[in-house]
Amino acid sequence: MYYSSGNYEAFARPEKPEGIDEKSAYFVGTGLAALTAGCFLIRDGQMPGNHLHFFERDPVAGGACDGWYYPGNGYVMRGGREMDNHFEVMWDLFRSIPSIETDGVSVLDEYYWLNKKDPNFSLCRVTEKQGQDAHTDGKFGVSDKGCMELMNFFMTPDEELEDKRITDFFDEEVLDTNFWLYWRTMFAFYNCNSALEMKRYMTRFIHHIDGLPNLSALRFTKYNQYESMILPMQKYLEDHGAQFHFNTEVLDVNFDIQPDGKKRAVSVVLRHDGKDSTLDLGENDYLFITLGSNVENSSIGGQDKVCEYLPEIKEGGSFDLWRRIAAQDPSFGHPEKFYSHPEECKWMGVTVNTLDDKILPYIEKITKRDPLSGKVVTGGIVTAKDSGWLMSWTINRQPQFHSQPKNQVLVWLYGLTPDEKGDFIKKPMGECTGKEICEEWLYHIGVPEDQIEDLATNSANTIPVMMPFASSYFMPRAKDDRPAVVPEGAENFAFLGEFVETPRDTVFTTEYAMRTGMEAVYTLFNIDRGVPEVWGSQYDIRELLKAAISLRDGRPLSDMHFNWIEKLELHKVLGLIKDTDVEKLLKAYHVL
């Protein structure tokens, strides 16, 4: 497997690998990573589709990319996905996945057309004082000292960030700014989370720093992530003969590990309908294992029901499987680094279903858009900066489900500090029913207090989900805590998902999961085509200059405070570049 860039490799079709017709593939899980691996195995590996088998403990595919209606309870979305135009693997695959809505077009086609006609941007990113615009006005508010902290952090080698926390590198000069408010609420970072993961995000998305205040860098699917992404992939696989085995748990995987370092997966322990069995893997059998899940132990509440909090790892779960696997070889990672401290990564995803038009005027006042227009509404999350729960909410294009009743709106919200007391509901978010969480949200969007209870009771149905490991991807870690997609010496297996290591990309994204799937297939089957490299904006001087000036709210670097020695040195440098292309470049990006 090798990385490539440019359209020479992007448009090429690889030759069929030798012996592929005699091989079979087994997949643990049906999340985005596993489905992607299956699709690439059929498209580029050209394996017969009926040689693919997917084991899924749930009754439906999708993993964390869910979106379902529960009869008697309501619509539930545990989260949502924000896409970027440089998700190279994602777009490489989706150009080949047929739309399930429109004949003759791909998922990429319909996605591209939608976001061209209805581009995303926010008209109100932050509120305060019960729904009033906080007037952050697109400003980051970072001081010269804070900018230097960010620049030094950006240049710090990864080795020095291992097992370190964000607070080990930043103080109030960064953490009390609009920049950090935008950043942490958009990406769901706790201050105590991984400095290494924070740097990954900065380097990966440096080209989008200027879009943080209005979220103009983001793109969204038409419907929820399950219907827009998972279902088309599942249909593509099924149309090619792939077999899905639902309600089937994978309890363990056994490996044969030789003294010379060669490793083979030799058997899989399964449980279906309460009966255990063992699948022995032969010479031509390959295994793709999804490790961990940020929706592990999720519990669904209801309009009048509090969610359970389930932080204990139990048999049959994805983290339990990983720790059984990891016990067999040091190269298989250290799952305990990610699941051992749920209090530092838990949060709740909440779906509010408006039932009539009484709440909609308060939404429209903040978003300045009609939520029933079928177009962009919030343009990404809106954060109530003075919320005790640090609550953020978003409304994507409506309807979000094909089955959603006309004139109803689905709102998704989450709280990044759910253990704090609310401002209207005076208790932690995790102790609240759906109705009480809705009341707190209504308070923060400006509904008069004497109307809040009635609207939360009769004009909305609210379903909360507690996720003990929601942002466990961001727990402080070191280099080898996540295993390689294909560990050294592995002959017939690969690891998939957000808890495995692929260079330079960022976890908690659709692209990361899908990239692991592509790399796994291309490595194990020696596909003779390049995997598109992670977009290299961190190496583009233009993007670096643009980001630097954006963080300073447009103030040129030459306006920074310098002592007399620094001013003298700056004067010398400016003299050297006068009337050169370097000076033109710096002026073009307002550095000077």
N, C-alpha and C positions, 0 to 999 in steps of 0.2 A: 504494500500500500504506500502511495506517495501523494503529496499535495501538489496542486497545480492552480494556475489562475489563467484568466483569459478565455476567449471563446473557442480556441482551437480544441482544447480538451472538453469544454462545456458541451459542445454539440456532437462530439464523437460517440459512436456506439462501439463498445468493446466486443471482441470476439468471444465466442462461447467457450467457457473453460472446459478443458478436457475432463471427461469422466463425470460431468455434472449430472447426467441423466441417471446415474446409479446412486447418487447421494440423496440423503434426506436431512431435513432440518426440524428441530424441536425448539419451541420458544416458551420461556417461563414469563408469563405476563402478556397483556395485550395493550400496554400503554403505547404512547407515541413512538418510543424507541423500538419496541419489538415490532410494531406494525411497519415502521419504516424499514427495518432490516428485512422483513418479509417482502416488502414491495421491491426493494433493490435486488433481492435475491432472485425474484422473478424477472424484473426488467433487465438488469445488467448481468446477473449470474445465469439467467436463462434456465433456472431449475424448474422442472415440471411443478406446477402449482399444487398438485395433489400429494407432493412429497413434503409439504409444509404442515406442521401441527402446532397449534397454539393452545397452551394450558392457561386457563384463567379461573381464579377462585370465585369471581363474581359472576352473576348471570348475564352480564353484558361486557363488551370491550370498552377500552378507553382509559383505564387507570385514573390518573388525576385529571384528565381532560374530560370531565363529565358534564352533564346537563340533562336532567331528567325531571319528569313530573311524577310525583309519588301520589297515587290516588288517596284521597282522604287527608293529605298533608299539604301538598302544593309543589310549586316549582323550586328546584334546588340547583344552584351552581356553587360548587365549593370554591371556585376561583375563576379567573379569566386569563386569556393570553393576549399579550401585546406583541405585535410583530414589527420587524425592521426591514428596510429594503435590502439590507445586506445579510439576510439569512440565506446564505448561498446554497446550503444543502437542502433546505426546505423548498426553495423555489426550483431547484434542480429536480426534485421528486415530483412536486405538485404540477409541474408542466406535463407530466405523464399520467396523472390520476384524473380520470373523467369526472366531470361534474355530475352530481346526482339530481341536479335541478334543470340543467339546460343541455340538450343534446348537442354533441359536436364540439363542446368546449371543455377545457381542463379546469381544475380547481384554481390553478394560477390565473387563467384567463379571467374568470369571473371575479376573483379577488382583486386583480389588477384594475379591471374596468371599474369596479365599485369604488375603490380608493382614489382613482383618478377623478371620477365624477363627483365624489363626495369626500374631499380630503379632510383629514382629522386635524383639529386644533381646538384648544380650550379658550373660552371667553371669560372664565373665572376659575382660576386654579386653587385659590385659598379664600376661605371665609372666616369670619369671627363675629362675635356678638349676635348670635342667633340669625345667621344667614346673610349678614352684611359682607360685601366685598372687602377683603382685608387689604386691598390695594398694595399687594406686593409688586404689582405693575411690571412684571417681567424682570425684576431686579434680583440679583443674588445677594447683595449686601455683604460681600466678603471684603474684609480689610486687607491692606497690603500684607500684614503679618499672616492672615489666614491664607492668602494666595500663595505665600511662600511655603506654608505648611503643606498645602495641596501639591505644589510643584515638587517639593522635596520628597513627599510621599510617592508621587508618580515615578520618581527616579530611583526609589529604593529597590534594591534587588529582592526578588521573591524570597530568597533564602532567609533574609532578615525579617520577613513578615510571618514566617511559619509559627503557628500556635499563638499568635499575637492578636489582640483585640483592636478594634477601631479606636477606642479611647486611649490606647497606648501611643497614638500618633497625633491625635487631634485634641484641641481644647476648645473653649468657648468661642475662639476666633473663627472656628468652622462650625461647631456643633450648635451654636445659637444663631445661625444665619438662615436666610431664605433658601440658600443653596442646599443646606442639609435637610431642611423641611421638604423641599421638592424631592431630593434624592431618596431619603429614607422611606418616605411614604409611597413613592412610585415603585421602588424595588423591594420594600419590606425589610429593611435592615434595622436591627436593634443596634444601639450604640456599642453593646458588648460583643457584637458579632465579629466575624473574621476579617482582619485587616487584609489578608491575602486575597480574599474574595472581593473585598472592596476595590483593591487595586485592579483585579481582573476586569471588573466592571468599568473602571475609569479608562483603562487602556482599550478595552473592546469598543466602548461607545463614546470615545473622545469626540467623534464627529457629530454627536448629538447633544453636546453640552449646551449649545445655544438654544436647543429646542426644549430643554427641561421646563422652563417657565410656562410654556403654552402647549407642551406635549405634541407639537407639530411633527415630530419625528415618528410618531406611532401610526400603525395601521391595524385595522381590526377586520375580523370576518363578519359576514352578514348576519349569521345566526350564532348561537352559542358554540363553543369549541367542539362539543361532541357532534352536533349535527353538521357543522361546517368542515371539520377536519377528520374526525374518527370514522364517521359513517362512509364517506367516499373511499377511504383507504380500506376499510373492512370489505366493502362491496368489490373493490378491485381485486382483493385477495380471494374472496369467495368466487368471483367470476372466473378466476384462474384455477379453482379447485382446492384452495387452501382449506384446511379443516380446523374448526374452532371447538375446543373441548371446555365448555363452561362449567361452573360449579366444581372445578377441579383444582385442588390445592397441591402445590409442590412443597413437600415437607423437608426434603433433603436432596442433595446431589453428592454422589461419591466420586472421588477422583483417584486415579492411579498416578502417583508422583514418584518418578524415578530418581536415583542418585545423580544422574547426568543432567537433571533439570527438566526433562521432558514430562509433560503433564497431559493427561487425558481424562475427560469426563467419562465414566464407565456405567453409571446407572442413575436413575432419577426415581425418588420415592414419591408416589402420588396418593392422594386421597380423593375419592369421588363417591358421593352418596354414602359417606361414612365407612367406605371400604378402602383399605390400603392395598397398594400394588406397587411393583417395581418394574420400571422400564429399563431394560438393559440396552446400552448403546453399542452398536456394532462398528465395524471398521469404517463404514461410509455414513455414519450418523454424526450430525453436528448439533451442538446445543448452544442456545443463546439465552443468557440468564439476566433478567432485570433485577438489579440490586437495590433494595431499599425503596421507600416511598414516602413522600412528604404528606400524603393523606392517610398514612397508616393510623389505625385506631380512631378514625374520624367517627364522630357520633352526631346524629341529626336530632335536633330538638323540634319544636313546633310553635305555633302561635301562642299556645299556653303551656309549653313544655320547655324546661331547662335542659341544655345539653349535658350529657355525662362527660366527665374528664377522665380519659383512659390512657395514662402515660406508661403503663407497664407493657413490656414486649412479651407477646404470647406466641405459643406454638402455632405454626401455620401462616404467620405474618411474613412480610417481606424482609423486615429486619432480622427476624428469627432465622429465616433461611440464610441470610447473608452471614450471620455470626456462626452458623454451622459450617458454612463454606469456608469462612475466614480461619476457622480453627484448624483447617487442613494444610494451609500453606501461608507463610508470611506475605507473599506477593498478592494475596487476595484481599488486602485492605484491613481497615480497623473500624468496623461499624459503630463501636461504642463511642467513638469521637463525635458521632452525629446524633445519636438517640439518647445519650445519658443525661442531658440537661434540658428537658422539654420546656422548663420555665423560661428559657432564654430563646425559644424559637416558636412557641405556640401562638396562635391567634385564631380568630373566628371569622369565617366567611358567612355572610348573611344575605339572603335573597328576600327583598320586599316586593310583593306583588300588589300594585295598586288595583283596587276593585271598581273605582268610579273616578270622576274627574275632580274630586275635591282637593286632592293633594297636588295636582298638576300645576296650578298657578304658582305655588311656592317653588317648585322645580324650575319653572320657566323664568321666574324672576331672577334666579341665580345663573342659570345657564344661558339665558337670553335666546333660547330656542324652544320650539314646540316639541315636546317629547314624543308626540304621535306623528311627527312628520315623516318617519321612516328614514330620516337622515341622522347624521352625527348629532348627539345631544350634549353630553358633558364634554366630549372630546378627551376622555381619560378621566382620572380621578379628580374629585374636588375634596380638599382637605379642610376640615374645621380645626384650625390651628389652636383654638382655645378649648378643644374637647379634652376632657379628662381621659378618654379612651384613645385619644389621637385618631379620631374616626375619619375615614375617607370613604367616599361613595362615587359610583359611576353608573351612568345609563348609556349603554351602547344603542345602536340602531334598533328600533322596534319594528316588528316583533322580534324577540330573541329565540322563540321557539315556533316551529310551524303550527303547533297546536294552540298557541297562545290566543286567548280571546281578543277580539278587536276592541280597541279603546282601553286596554289595560297595559300597564307599563311595568317592566321588571327592573328593579334597582338592585345593584350589588354593592355591599359595603363591608368594611372590615375595620377592626380596631387594633392598632399596633401596641397599645398598652392596656390589654383587657383586664389586668388585675387592679387597675386604679378605679376609683369611684366615678360614676357618671355625673353629669351636671344637672340633669333633670331627674334621672333615676339614680338615686344615691347609693349605688352598690356596684361591685365589679361586673363587667360585661358577662363574664363566664357564669354568673349567678342569675342571669336574666332570662326570661322567656322571650320568644320572638316578639310578642306584643310590646314588652318593655324596651327591647332594643329599638323597635320602630318608634316608640315614644321619644327616646333619646335622640334619634335621627331627626324626627319632626321638630324637636326643640331647636336643633342646630341648623335647620333650614328656614327657621323663622315662623313656624306655625304658632299662633297665640296660645299661651299656656292653657287657657280654659277650653281650647278645642282639641288639644293633643290626644287625650285619652279616647275621645269619641272617634277621631280619625284612625287611630291605631287599631281600634276595635272593629270598626265597621267599614272602613275605607281601604284597608290593607290586610294582607295575610303575609306574615313574616316567618321565615324558616331559617333558624341559625344552625351552623355546623361548627363544632369544636374540632380543631385540628392540632393535636399536641406537638406535631413535628412539622408544622407548616413551612417554616423557613429553616429547617434543619440543615439544608444545603450550606447555610452560611455560618455554621458553627466553626470556631477556630480549629485549624487543622495544619498538618504538615504534609510534605510532599507525597509520602507513601500511604497516607490514610485512605486515599481513593485508589483502587487498583487500575491498572491499564485496561483498555478495552480488550486487548488480547495480551494477557500476561506473557512474559518471556517463557518460551518452551511449550506454550499451549498449542496442542495439535488439532483439537476438534471442538473448542469452546471459546466463547467470548462473553464479556460482561457488558451490559447495556444500561443506559439511563443516566440520571443526574448525579449518581454517586460513584461514577467511574471517571477516570482522568483522560481528557483529551486536551492538547495544548492550546492555550490562549483564549479559549472560548469561555462563556459564562453560563454557569448553572442557573436553574430556575427559568429557562427559556425553552421554547419549542425547538429552536435551532440546536441547542446542546444535546437534547435527547435524540433528535433525528441524526445529528452528526455521529453519535456513537453507533447508531444502527448502520449507517453507511460504512463507517470505518471497519466495523466488525465483519461485514460481508466482504468488503474489498480485500481485507487482510486474509481471512480464512480461505477464500476461494481465489486469491491472486487475480482479482479483476484488473485487466490491463487498461486502466483509465484512471486519471487523477481525481482524487477527492478534492473539491474546491477548498482552498485554504481559507482560514478566518480572515475576514476583511481587515486589511492592514492600515487602518487610519492612524494608529499610534506611531507609524513610521512616516506619515505624510506631514511634512513641515507646514503645509497650508492649514491642515486641520488642527495642528498643535497651536499655531498662531491664533486661529479663529477662537479656539477654546480658551486660550489665555486671556484674550481681550474680552470674551463673553463673561468670564468669571469676574472680571474687573468692571462689569457693567459698562463696557465701551470705553473706559478710560485707558489711554495709551500707556504702555510700560514706561515710557520716558517721563511720565508724570509721577512715578513712584518717588517716595522720599529716599534720598541718597545723602550720605555724608560727603564731605568735600573730596575725599580720596576716590570714592565711587563715582562722583560726578566727573572727576578728572579722567578716570578710566573710560567712562561712557563717552566723553567728548573725543577721546582718542579713537575709540571704535567707530563712532559716527563719522569721523574724518576719513577712516580707511574705506568705508563703504559708500562714501558720497559719490553720486552720479554712477552707481553700479546697479546691476539687476537686483542685488541684495537689498539695496535701499528702496528700489521700486516695490519689491515684494513686501517689505516691512510697512511701507506706506499704504499699499493696497489693502493690507489686513489691519490697518490702523494701530500698528504697534508703535509707530512714530507719529 
